[in-house]
Amino acid sequence: MSGGGFTINTPEGMAMYRARAIASALRLHIKTNGQMRVNSAYTPTKVLKAAGEITGKAYKRGQQAIALADLDALFEQQLAAKAQVQS
C-alpha cells in the first residue's frame, strides 16, 4: 500500500498541528465575515481562547485577525528554528 500519509509523533509536532488547525478556523471566520464556523461547537470565542493558549496572549472579541497574525508568526518562527537545526 502506498500512501501520502504522515505521522505526527512528537509533542512539538502536535502543538504545531493544533496551531495550524486553529489558524485555519480563524481564516474561515475572517474570510466569511463571521458567517461560517468550522463546526457549531467551535465558536469564535473558543477559537480565540485556544489561540491565546498557544500564543500566551489574551484576545478579545473581534480580534481574530490579530490572533491569526500571531499564530502565523509563531508558525514561521518554528519553521525557521527547525530549518536552522536541520542545517
KOLGU-4560 file (N, C-alpha, C; in nm, 3 decimals, padded with zeros to 5 digits):
<recs>
<n_xx: 00.085 n_yy: -00.118 n_zz: 00.000 ca_xx: 00.000 ca_yy: 00.000 ca_zz: 00.000 c_xx: 00.088 c_yy: 00.123 c_zz: 00.000 mol: A seq: 1 type: MET>
<n_xx: 00.067 n_yy: 00.207 n_zz: -00.098 ca_xx: 00.140 ca_yy: 00.333 ca_zz: -00.099 c_xx: 00.047 c_yy: 00.440 c_zz: -00.045 mol: A seq: 2 type: SER>
<n_xx: 00.107 n_yy: 00.540 n_zz: 00.007 ca_xx: 00.022 ca_yy: 00.639 ca_zz: 00.072 c_xx: 00.071 c_yy: 00.779 c_zz: 00.045 mol: A seq: 3 type: GLY>
<n_xx: 00.049 n_yy: 00.862 n_zz: 00.120 ca_xx: 00.088 ca_yy: 01.001 ca_zz: 00.120 c_xx: 00.059 c_yy: 01.050 c_zz: 00.260 mol: A seq: 4 type: GLY>
<n_xx: 00.042 n_yy: 00.953 n_zz: 00.348 ca_xx: 00.012 ca_yy: 00.987 ca_zz: 00.485 c_xx: 00.136 c_yy: 01.027 c_zz: 00.562 mol: A seq: 5 type: GLY>
<n_xx: 00.114 n_yy: 01.069 n_zz: 00.681 ca_xx: 00.224 ca_yy: 01.107 ca_zz: 00.769 c_xx: 00.183 c_yy: 01.084 c_zz: 00.913 mol: A seq: 6 type: PHE>
<n_xx: 00.281 n_yy: 01.086 n_zz: 00.999 ca_xx: 00.257 ca_yy: 01.068 ca_zz: 01.140 c_xx: 00.316 c_yy: 01.185 c_zz: 01.216 mol: A seq: 7 type: THR>
<n_xx: 00.240 n_yy: 01.235 n_zz: 01.309 ca_xx: 00.290 ca_yy: 01.339 ca_zz: 01.400 c_xx: 00.307 c_yy: 01.270 c_zz: 01.533 mol: A seq: 8 type: ILE>
<n_xx: 00.430 n_yy: 01.253 n_zz: 01.574 ca_xx: 00.456 ca_yy: 01.172 ca_zz: 01.694 c_xx: 00.537 c_yy: 01.244 c_zz: 01.801 mol: A seq: 9 type: ASN>
<n_xx: 00.544 n_yy: 01.375 n_zz: 01.794 ca_xx: 00.614 ca_yy: 01.449 ca_zz: 01.898 c_xx: 00.520 c_yy: 01.555 c_zz: 01.956 mol: A seq: 10 type: THR>
<n_xx: 00.540 n_yy: 01.592 n_zz: 02.080 ca_xx: 00.457 ca_yy: 01.699 ca_zz: 02.137 c_xx: 00.468 c_yy: 01.830 c_zz: 02.058 mol: A seq: 11 type: PRO>
<n_xx: 00.588 n_yy: 01.860 n_zz: 02.007 ca_xx: 00.606 ca_yy: 01.983 ca_zz: 01.929 c_xx: 00.528 c_yy: 01.976 c_zz: 01.799 mol: A seq: 12 type: GLU>
<n_xx: 00.530 n_yy: 01.859 n_zz: 01.735 ca_xx: 00.455 ca_yy: 01.841 ca_zz: 01.611 c_xx: 00.306 c_yy: 01.852 c_zz: 01.633 mol: A seq: 13 type: GLY>
<n_xx: 00.258 n_yy: 01.795 n_zz: 01.742 ca_xx: 00.115 ca_yy: 01.803 ca_zz: 01.773 c_xx: 00.073 c_yy: 01.947 c_zz: 01.803 mol: A seq: 14 type: MET>
<n_xx: 00.159 n_yy: 02.019 n_zz: 01.874 ca_xx: 00.129 ca_yy: 02.160 ca_zz: 01.904 c_xx: 00.126 c_yy: 02.243 c_zz: 01.776 mol: A seq: 15 type: ALA>
<n_xx: 00.219 n_yy: 02.215 n_zz: 01.685 ca_xx: 00.223 ca_yy: 02.288 ca_zz: 01.558 c_xx: 00.098 c_yy: 02.257 c_zz: 01.476 mol: A seq: 16 type: MET>
<n_xx: 00.056 n_yy: 02.131 n_zz: 01.475 ca_xx: -00.065 ca_yy: 02.094 ca_zz: 01.401 c_xx: -00.187 c_yy: 02.164 c_zz: 01.461 mol: A seq: 17 type: TYR>
<n_xx: -00.196 n_yy: 02.167 n_zz: 01.591 ca_xx: -00.308 ca_yy: 02.235 ca_zz: 01.658 c_xx: -00.310 c_yy: 02.384 c_zz: 01.623 mol: A seq: 18 type: ARG>
<n_xx: -00.192 n_yy: 02.446 n_zz: 01.623 ca_xx: -00.183 ca_yy: 02.588 ca_zz: 01.588 c_xx: -00.230 c_yy: 02.611 c_zz: 01.445 mol: A seq: 19 type: ALA>
<n_xx: -00.195 n_yy: 02.523 n_zz: 01.354 ca_xx: -00.237 ca_yy: 02.537 ca_zz: 01.214 c_xx: -00.388 c_yy: 02.518 c_zz: 01.201 mol: A seq: 20 type: ARG>
<n_xx: -00.444 n_yy: 02.423 n_zz: 01.275 ca_xx: -00.588 ca_yy: 02.399 ca_zz: 01.269 c_xx: -00.665 c_yy: 02.519 c_zz: 01.322 mol: A seq: 21 type: ALA>
<n_xx: -00.617 n_yy: 02.579 n_zz: 01.430 ca_xx: -00.683 ca_yy: 02.696 ca_zz: 01.486 c_xx: -00.669 c_yy: 02.815 c_zz: 01.391 mol: A seq: 22 type: ILE>
<n_xx: -00.552 n_yy: 02.829 n_zz: 01.329 ca_xx: -00.532 ca_yy: 02.936 ca_zz: 01.231 c_xx: -00.628 c_yy: 02.918 c_zz: 01.114 mol: A seq: 23 type: ALA>
<n_xx: -00.649 n_yy: 02.795 n_zz: 01.073 ca_xx: -00.742 ca_yy: 02.768 ca_zz: 00.964 c_xx: -00.885 c_yy: 02.807 c_zz: 01.002 mol: A seq: 24 type: SER>
<n_xx: -00.923 n_yy: 02.778 n_zz: 01.124 ca_xx: -01.057 ca_yy: 02.816 ca_zz: 01.172 c_xx: -01.071 c_yy: 02.968 c_zz: 01.174 mol: A seq: 25 type: ALA>
<n_xx: -00.967 n_yy: 03.037 n_zz: 01.216 ca_xx: -00.970 ca_yy: 03.184 ca_zz: 01.218 c_xx: -00.979 c_yy: 03.239 c_zz: 01.076 mol: A seq: 26 type: LEU>
<n_xx: -00.903 n_yy: 03.180 n_zz: 00.983 ca_xx: -00.907 ca_yy: 03.224 ca_zz: 00.844 c_xx: -01.049 c_yy: 03.212 c_zz: 00.786 mol: A seq: 27 type: ARG>
<n_xx: -01.114 n_yy: 03.099 n_zz: 00.814 ca_xx: -01.250 ca_yy: 03.078 ca_zz: 00.765 c_xx: -01.345 c_yy: 03.184 c_zz: 00.822 mol: A seq: 28 type: LEU>
<n_xx: -01.332 n_yy: 03.210 n_zz: 00.951 ca_xx: -01.417 ca_yy: 03.309 ca_zz: 01.016 c_xx: -01.396 c_yy: 03.448 c_zz: 00.954 mol: A seq: 29 type: HIS>
<n_xx: -01.271 n_yy: 03.483 n_zz: 00.933 ca_xx: -01.239 ca_yy: 03.615 ca_zz: 00.876 c_xx: -01.286 c_yy: 03.624 c_zz: 00.731 mol: A seq: 30 type: ILE>
<n_xx: -01.258 n_yy: 03.521 n_zz: 00.652 ca_xx: -01.292 ca_yy: 03.522 ca_zz: 00.510 c_xx: -01.442 c_yy: 03.534 c_zz: 00.487 mol: A seq: 31 type: LYS>
<n_xx: -01.522 n_yy: 03.475 n_zz: 00.575 ca_xx: -01.667 ca_yy: 03.476 ca_zz: 00.558 c_xx: -01.735 c_yy: 03.583 c_zz: 00.642 mol: A seq: 32 type: THR>
<n_xx: -01.657 n_yy: 03.675 n_zz: 00.695 ca_xx: -01.710 ca_yy: 03.783 ca_zz: 00.780 c_xx: -01.794 c_yy: 03.730 c_zz: 00.894 mol: A seq: 33 type: ASN>
<n_xx: -01.749 n_yy: 03.621 n_zz: 00.954 ca_xx: -01.816 ca_yy: 03.566 ca_zz: 01.070 c_xx: -01.939 c_yy: 03.482 c_zz: 01.038 mol: A seq: 34 type: GLY>
<n_xx: -01.965 n_yy: 03.457 n_zz: 00.911 ca_xx: -02.084 ca_yy: 03.383 ca_zz: 00.872 c_xx: -02.067 c_yy: 03.232 c_zz: 00.882 mol: A seq: 35 type: GLN>
<n_xx: -01.942 n_yy: 03.184 n_zz: 00.883 ca_xx: -01.917 ca_yy: 03.040 ca_zz: 00.890 c_xx: -01.822 c_yy: 03.007 c_zz: 01.004 mol: A seq: 36 type: MET>
<n_xx: -01.844 n_yy: 02.889 n_zz: 01.061 ca_xx: -01.755 ca_yy: 02.836 ca_zz: 01.164 c_xx: -01.713 c_yy: 02.696 c_zz: 01.121 mol: A seq: 37 type: ARG>
<n_xx: -01.603 n_yy: 02.649 n_zz: 01.175 ca_xx: -01.554 ca_yy: 02.516 ca_zz: 01.143 c_xx: -01.659 c_yy: 02.412 c_zz: 01.184 mol: A seq: 38 type: VAL>
<n_xx: -01.713 n_yy: 02.425 n_zz: 01.302 ca_xx: -01.827 ca_yy: 02.345 ca_zz: 01.346 c_xx: -01.906 c_yy: 02.426 c_zz: 01.447 mol: A seq: 39 type: ASN>
<n_xx: -02.024 n_yy: 02.376 n_zz: 01.481 ca_xx: -02.114 ca_yy: 02.456 ca_zz: 01.565 c_xx: -02.063 c_yy: 02.476 c_zz: 01.708 mol: A seq: 40 type: SER>
<n_xx: -01.980 n_yy: 02.386 n_zz: 01.755 ca_xx: -01.929 ca_yy: 02.397 ca_zz: 01.892 c_xx: -01.807 c_yy: 02.490 c_zz: 01.902 mol: A seq: 41 type: ALA>
<n_xx: -01.741 n_yy: 02.513 n_zz: 01.791 ca_xx: -01.617 ca_yy: 02.591 ca_zz: 01.792 c_xx: -01.649 c_yy: 02.737 c_zz: 01.762 mol: A seq: 42 type: TYR>
<n_xx: -01.701 n_yy: 02.806 n_zz: 01.861 ca_xx: -01.741 ca_yy: 02.945 ca_zz: 01.846 c_xx: -01.617 c_yy: 03.034 c_zz: 01.833 mol: A seq: 43 type: THR>
<n_xx: -01.635 n_yy: 03.155 n_zz: 01.780 ca_xx: -01.521 ca_yy: 03.247 ca_zz: 01.771 c_xx: -01.454 c_yy: 03.271 c_zz: 01.906 mol: A seq: 44 type: PRO>
<n_xx: -01.530 n_yy: 03.276 n_zz: 02.012 ca_xx: -01.472 ca_yy: 03.295 ca_zz: 02.145 c_xx: -01.383 c_yy: 03.178 c_zz: 02.183 mol: A seq: 45 type: THR>
<n_xx: -01.428 n_yy: 03.057 n_zz: 02.155 ca_xx: -01.348 ca_yy: 02.938 ca_zz: 02.187 c_xx: -01.223 c_yy: 02.932 c_zz: 02.100 mol: A seq: 46 type: LYS>
<n_xx: -01.234 n_yy: 02.973 n_zz: 01.975 ca_xx: -01.117 ca_yy: 02.973 ca_zz: 01.887 c_xx: -01.015 c_yy: 03.075 c_zz: 01.938 mol: A seq: 47 type: VAL>
<n_xx: -01.062 n_yy: 03.192 n_zz: 01.978 ca_xx: -00.970 ca_yy: 03.293 ca_zz: 02.032 c_xx: -00.905 c_yy: 03.245 c_zz: 02.161 mol: A seq: 48 type: LEU>
<n_xx: -00.981 n_yy: 03.176 n_zz: 02.245 ca_xx: -00.925 ca_yy: 03.122 ca_zz: 02.369 c_xx: -00.816 c_yy: 03.020 c_zz: 02.338 mol: A seq: 49 type: LYS>
<n_xx: -00.842 n_yy: 02.932 n_zz: 02.241 ca_xx: -00.743 ca_yy: 02.831 ca_zz: 02.203 c_xx: -00.618 c_yy: 02.897 c_zz: 02.144 mol: A seq: 50 type: ALA>
<n_xx: -00.638 n_yy: 03.001 n_zz: 02.065 ca_xx: -00.523 ca_yy: 03.074 ca_zz: 02.010 c_xx: -00.442 c_yy: 03.138 c_zz: 02.122 mol: A seq: 51 type: ALA>
<n_xx: -00.510 n_yy: 03.191 n_zz: 02.220 ca_xx: -00.442 ca_yy: 03.252 ca_zz: 02.334 c_xx: -00.362 c_yy: 03.151 c_zz: 02.415 mol: A seq: 52 type: GLY>
<n_xx: -00.413 n_yy: 03.029 n_zz: 02.426 ca_xx: -00.338 ca_yy: 02.925 ca_zz: 02.496 c_xx: -00.206 c_yy: 02.895 c_zz: 02.426 mol: A seq: 53 type: GLU>
<n_xx: -00.205 n_yy: 02.906 n_zz: 02.295 ca_xx: -00.084 ca_yy: 02.878 ca_zz: 02.218 c_xx: 00.012 c_yy: 02.996 c_zz: 02.220 mol: A seq: 54 type: ILE>
<n_xx: -00.041 n_yy: 03.116 n_zz: 02.200 ca_xx: 00.046 ca_yy: 03.234 ca_zz: 02.190 c_xx: 00.080 c_yy: 03.296 c_zz: 02.324 mol: A seq: 55 type: THR>
<n_xx: 00.000 n_yy: 03.265 n_zz: 02.425 ca_xx: 00.024 ca_yy: 03.326 ca_zz: 02.556 c_xx: -00.036 c_yy: 03.465 c_zz: 02.569 mol: A seq: 56 type: GLY>
<n_xx: -00.119 n_yy: 03.504 n_zz: 02.474 ca_xx: -00.182 ca_yy: 03.636 ca_zz: 02.478 c_xx: -00.332 c_yy: 03.618 c_zz: 02.498 mol: A seq: 57 type: LYS>
<n_xx: -00.395 n_yy: 03.721 n_zz: 02.550 ca_xx: -00.540 ca_yy: 03.719 ca_zz: 02.567 c_xx: -00.602 c_yy: 03.799 c_zz: 02.453 mol: A seq: 58 type: ALA>
<n_xx: -00.699 n_yy: 03.740 n_zz: 02.385 ca_xx: -00.767 ca_yy: 03.806 ca_zz: 02.274 c_xx: -00.911 c_yy: 03.835 c_zz: 02.312 mol: A seq: 59 type: TYR>
<n_xx: -00.955 n_yy: 03.953 n_zz: 02.273 ca_xx: -01.094 ca_yy: 03.992 ca_zz: 02.298 c_xx: -01.176 c_yy: 03.968 c_zz: 02.172 mol: A seq: 60 type: LYS>
<n_xx: -01.305 n_yy: 03.972 n_zz: 02.189 ca_xx: -01.397 ca_yy: 03.953 ca_zz: 02.078 c_xx: -01.362 c_yy: 04.048 c_zz: 01.963 mol: A seq: 61 type: ARG>
<n_xx: -01.359 n_yy: 03.996 n_zz: 01.843 ca_xx: -01.329 ca_yy: 04.077 ca_zz: 01.725 c_xx: -01.182 c_yy: 04.083 c_zz: 01.690 mol: A seq: 62 type: GLY>
<n_xx: -01.097 n_yy: 04.017 n_zz: 01.767 ca_xx: -00.953 ca_yy: 04.022 ca_zz: 01.740 c_xx: -00.903 c_yy: 03.898 c_zz: 01.666 mol: A seq: 63 type: GLN>
<n_xx: -00.987 n_yy: 03.843 n_zz: 01.580 ca_xx: -00.949 ca_yy: 03.724 ca_zz: 01.506 c_xx: -00.827 c_yy: 03.748 c_zz: 01.416 mol: A seq: 64 type: GLN>
<n_xx: -00.822 n_yy: 03.863 n_zz: 01.350 ca_xx: -00.711 ca_yy: 03.892 ca_zz: 01.260 c_xx: -00.579 c_yy: 03.903 c_zz: 01.337 mol: A seq: 65 type: ALA>
<n_xx: -00.584 n_yy: 03.961 n_zz: 01.455 ca_xx: -00.463 ca_yy: 03.973 ca_zz: 01.538 c_xx: -00.417 c_yy: 03.835 c_zz: 01.582 mol: A seq: 66 type: ILE>
<n_xx: -00.511 n_yy: 03.753 n_zz: 01.626 ca_xx: -00.477 ca_yy: 03.618 ca_zz: 01.670 c_xx: -00.419 c_yy: 03.537 c_zz: 01.554 mol: A seq: 67 type: ALA>
<n_xx: -00.477 n_yy: 03.552 n_zz: 01.435 ca_xx: -00.427 ca_yy: 03.480 ca_zz: 01.318 c_xx: -00.285 c_yy: 03.525 c_zz: 01.284 mol: A seq: 68 type: LEU>
<n_xx: -00.259 n_yy: 03.654 n_zz: 01.287 ca_xx: -00.125 ca_yy: 03.705 ca_zz: 01.260 c_xx: -00.025 c_yy: 03.652 c_zz: 01.362 mol: A seq: 69 type: ALA>
<n_xx: -00.063 n_yy: 03.647 n_zz: 01.489 ca_xx: 00.025 ca_yy: 03.595 ca_zz: 01.593 c_xx: 00.055 c_yy: 03.447 c_zz: 01.572 mol: A seq: 70 type: ASP>
<n_xx: -00.048 n_yy: 03.369 n_zz: 01.536 ca_xx: -00.027 ca_yy: 03.226 ca_zz: 01.510 c_xx: 00.062 c_yy: 03.205 c_zz: 01.388 mol: A seq: 71 type: LEU>
<n_xx: 00.039 n_yy: 03.282 n_zz: 01.283 ca_xx: 00.123 ca_yy: 03.270 ca_zz: 01.164 c_xx: 00.268 c_yy: 03.306 c_zz: 01.194 mol: A seq: 72 type: ASP>
<n_xx: 00.289 n_yy: 03.410 n_zz: 01.274 ca_xx: 00.425 ca_yy: 03.448 ca_zz: 01.313 c_xx: 00.491 c_yy: 03.339 c_zz: 01.396 mol: A seq: 73 type: ALA>
<n_xx: 00.416 n_yy: 03.279 n_zz: 01.485 ca_xx: 00.468 ca_yy: 03.170 ca_zz: 01.567 c_xx: 00.505 c_yy: 03.051 c_zz: 01.480 mol: A seq: 74 type: LEU>
<n_xx: 00.420 n_yy: 03.019 n_zz: 01.384 ca_xx: 00.446 ca_yy: 02.909 ca_zz: 01.292 c_xx: 00.573 c_yy: 02.934 c_zz: 01.212 mol: A seq: 75 type: PHE>
<n_xx: 00.589 n_yy: 03.056 n_zz: 01.161 ca_xx: 00.710 ca_yy: 03.091 ca_zz: 01.085 c_xx: 00.835 c_yy: 03.080 c_zz: 01.172 mol: A seq: 76 type: GLU>
<n_xx: 00.827 n_yy: 03.122 n_zz: 01.298 ca_xx: 00.940 ca_yy: 03.110 ca_zz: 01.389 c_xx: 00.977 c_yy: 02.964 c_zz: 01.410 mol: A seq: 77 type: GLN>
<n_xx: 00.876 n_yy: 02.879 n_zz: 01.427 ca_xx: 00.901 ca_yy: 02.737 ca_zz: 01.448 c_xx: 00.964 c_yy: 02.674 c_zz: 01.324 mol: A seq: 78 type: GLN>
<n_xx: 00.917 n_yy: 02.711 n_zz: 01.206 ca_xx: 00.976 ca_yy: 02.659 ca_zz: 01.083 c_xx: 01.120 c_yy: 02.705 c_zz: 01.067 mol: A seq: 79 type: LEU>
<n_xx: 01.147 n_yy: 02.829 n_zz: 01.099 ca_xx: 01.283 ca_yy: 02.882 ca_zz: 01.087 c_xx: 01.376 c_yy: 02.811 c_zz: 01.186 mol: A seq: 80 type: ALA>
<n_xx: 01.328 n_yy: 02.789 n_zz: 01.307 ca_xx: 01.410 ca_yy: 02.720 ca_zz: 01.406 c_xx: 01.436 c_yy: 02.576 c_zz: 01.364 mol: A seq: 81 type: ALA>
<n_xx: 01.336 n_yy: 02.510 n_zz: 01.307 ca_xx: 01.353 ca_yy: 02.373 ca_zz: 01.262 c_xx: 01.451 c_yy: 02.366 c_zz: 01.145 mol: A seq: 82 type: LYS>
<n_xx: 01.443 n_yy: 02.461 n_zz: 01.053 ca_xx: 01.535 ca_yy: 02.465 ca_zz: 00.938 c_xx: 01.678 c_yy: 02.491 c_zz: 00.985 mol: A seq: 83 type: ALA>
<n_xx: 01.692 n_yy: 02.574 n_zz: 01.086 ca_xx: 01.825 ca_yy: 02.605 ca_zz: 01.138 c_xx: 01.888 c_yy: 02.483 c_zz: 01.205 mol: A seq: 84 type: GLN>
<n_xx: 01.806 n_yy: 02.404 n_zz: 01.275 ca_xx: 01.856 ca_yy: 02.284 ca_zz: 01.341 c_xx: 01.896 c_yy: 02.180 c_zz: 01.237 mol: A seq: 85 type: VAL>
<n_xx: 01.821 n_yy: 02.169 n_zz: 01.128 ca_xx: 01.847 ca_yy: 02.068 ca_zz: 01.026 c_xx: 01.968 c_yy: 02.100 c_zz: 00.942 mol: A seq: 86 type: GLN>
<n_xx: 02.007 n_yy: 02.228 n_zz: 00.933 ca_xx: 02.122 ca_yy: 02.262 ca_zz: 00.850 c_xx: 02.254 c_yy: 02.256 c_zz: 00.924 mol: A seq: 87 type: SER>
</recs>
